[in-house]
Amino acid sequence: MVTLLAAVPAMEDAAIRGSVEPGMIWTDVITDAVTGLSFLAILAALLTLAYRRGDVPLGWPFWCLVKFLMAYGLVHLLASWSPWQSIPVVETALQIIATFFAVATAGTVWALLSRLTAMPRAGSLADAHAELAAVSAERDSVLAQLRGETEQRRQAEVALLRAKKLEAAGLLTGGIAHDFNNLLQAIAGNLELIARKADDPDRVVRWSASALDAVERGRAVTGQLLAFSRRQQSVLAPVRLVELIAGVRELAERAVAPLAQVAVEPIDTSWNVQVDALQLELAILNLAFNAREAMPDGGVLTLSAEQARGSLPANLTFGDYIALHLTDTGRGMSKDAITQALEPLLLQQEDGGRAGMGVSMASEVLRRMGGAVAVESREGEGTRVTLYLPVANSEPPRAPADKQFSDARVDLSGVTIALVDDDPQVRATLAETLAAAGAEVLEAGSGADGVTLVQTRNPDILIVDFAMPGMSGAEVAGQVREHRVDLPILVATGFADAPNLERVRGARPALLRKPFDSHELLRRLSELLGRHF
């Protein structure tokens, strides 16, 4: 109808226009003007949409429709003006253009009809959304279950590692008992000589130095055992390989004793590896136990290291590695035994031996460190276990040099010290040491008496033993800090960790590991009191 109205011959022929009723002419003028303006209003709305939503791909059908509306809008506006001023050429041209875009728009709309009818209905969209929500809920449930299983596995790995540490410490008991008997014999013998020749200063100094050396060796052994038994997460850090091997060698020698020996080949001092030192030492120690089982008649366990070259285990990522070899001269392993040894959580062979357990544990430890384990062996020809250790990208921190106080005198004159320890011999020795430095010492034999002593006598510093019956050192420190938040506290402990100290108010109490010598005790007291000497 729009085309017919736009092409009314009466509007173009002046003679016929003269014979038309004036009312009909004004009707045509008004309808053409309103129709043209409506087309242009729709056009403006579509252009505004295109401007505001430039991210929406409108495509060719949209622009055909825009041009169609513009052309027919202009046609109707010109038709509304034609009773007064007719422009036939322009009207005809606009009609042709409008017709072209009308055909183009109709074609594109019919081309899109199949796509539009294929679009899902509202009900189908709702069903699809419900199905997607169900799949999403199922996925969340599976993820939650996976997280729970992952946490259970992590806890199982931590428990397994702790059990292996305790087992390793237990297996060392026999050798360590022998060593401690020797240490006690050295201490007792030197003290007996001092008692007999107390009037010979030179010999007394030499004998006391020998006794203190035995104490120091005992402290090193207990420190390693406490480190092995301590529960902790894997913490990777740069470690000097030569220092790590030197530290674990003594324990490895005890592990293969008494029939086998440990040999360590020279290791480049510049090699640093990114590992958890304690867990790697534990892995080496368990492999040493394996070697002892494989060498029942004695032999040699050799530790050597080289830069990893050639083919690497398939589970290693690209990078640089140090290959640490542990080679024994034992009875060797079959191919099936090697395969079984690398399986996780292998605990025992059919014959009751322990071979394989250390390899399995070491493989799990190295996997968490980003390394790997490889085993080469032939029956009757020994076994070589290779630990591939990731190379560290940074230098390990240098430990600060310990200050020596053999020639320095610590003056604690004017300092009042509360000393709480349930062992009367230890308490008496410490009291004499502190008094010799000039301090006033207030003694208590239990935690409750120590709390009362601090509250009534107001000392400058508190020394308290951690493991005491009734009330531990942590509990004493906690109660004391209720009244003296700023009181310096030094907790003496023989445990690897002293729990509950982080809950004490104020600054966390300082720890002093047993056994300690008088110089270390006086140095720590001076630090806590802020004194320089």
Secondary structure as UniProt FT lines:
FT   HELIX           2..6
FT   HELIX           9..12
FT   HELIX           14..19
FT   HELIX           22..52
FT   TURN            53..55
FT   HELIX           59..81
FT   TURN            82..84
FT   HELIX           88..118
FT   HELIX           122..171
FT   HELIX           173..196
FT   TURN            197..199
FT   HELIX           201..229
FT   STRAND          237..240
FT   HELIX           241..256
FT   TURN            257..259
FT   STRAND          261..264
FT   TURN            269..270
FT   STRAND          272..275
FT   HELIX           277..294
FT   TURN            296..297
FT   STRAND          300..307
FT   TURN            314..315
FT   STRAND          321..328
FT   HELIX           335..341
FT   TURN            344..345
FT   TURN            350..351
FT   TURN            355..356
FT   HELIX           357..369
FT   STRAND          372..377
FT   TURN            379..380
FT   STRAND          383..391
FT   TURN            406..407
FT   TURN            413..414
FT   STRAND          416..420
FT   HELIX           424..436
FT   TURN            437..438
FT   STRAND          440..444
FT   HELIX           447..457
FT   STRAND          461..465
FT   HELIX           473..481
FT   TURN            482..483
FT   TURN            485..486
FT   STRAND          489..493
FT   TURN            499..500
FT   HELIX           501..503
FT   STRAND          510..513
FT   HELIX           518..529
//
